[in-house]
């Protein structure tokens, strides 16, 4: 088995092979969570700067 083949299998394991709504909504959910986390961190940093 080549490295290329194993990479492909990993993609399938992570749901890339799933066509349709699931992978897209998963991606959107992950993106929303990531953006929310970044906003939260930015807010915390801003608070610290304001307190100084």
Buried (B, 14 or more C-beta within 10 A) or exposed (E): EEEEEEEEEEEEEEEEEEEEEEBEEEEEEEEEEEEEEEEEEEEEEEEEEEEE
